[in-house]
């Protein structure tokens, strides 16, 4: 069974940093692209970043480019999102999601982890 | 960036009714369009990929279609468990963009 479990969220002050993790199981992690998608409270879905299976291709939304870094450790079956210079508008539930390859649909999603940016 | 205009924003329908939700892409995205269902308090789930292909385990009352740059999700014979918010997603090019969502309720 495919499982994606996010962790690392919490309350953080504006301007500070936070690193999210997504532990994958039930499939060969190194064969799949991975993504982060977020959802602000009461709002719709916003794609944040994507990374290919070997980290060769990485894409970011303009709203996070230069502040967030997506990465992965295939030996640990884990996806990461390093978030710096956090703003109140980054407050959201962050999901990781699997894709077969870059520019592909998201076939499995995690349960999400909440990030709240507030002083 | 590619814009996805989704309509309607909300929809109230009766049991067994046929429901259609539409997404209009601002440019050609081919079949790089997928649909997701999000139930209250849950993660989104894939319904349709490649514009018209039903995802594994999804009931056959769901279907997707494409006409040029307009994409539609159709639910035949609406069931209670189909309530929730539906989103389209274009993954033709980064930045990927979701439609604004359609909230589907039972009348």
Interface residues (C-beta under 8 A of the other chain):
Chain A: X44 X45 X46 X47 X50 X59 X60 X61 X62 X95 X99 X103 X104 X105 X106 X107 X108 X109 X110 X111 X112
Chain B: X1 X32 X34 X36 X38 X43 X44 X45 X46 X49 X50 X55 X85 X87 X89 X91 X92 X93 X94 X95 X96 X97 X98 X99 X100 X101
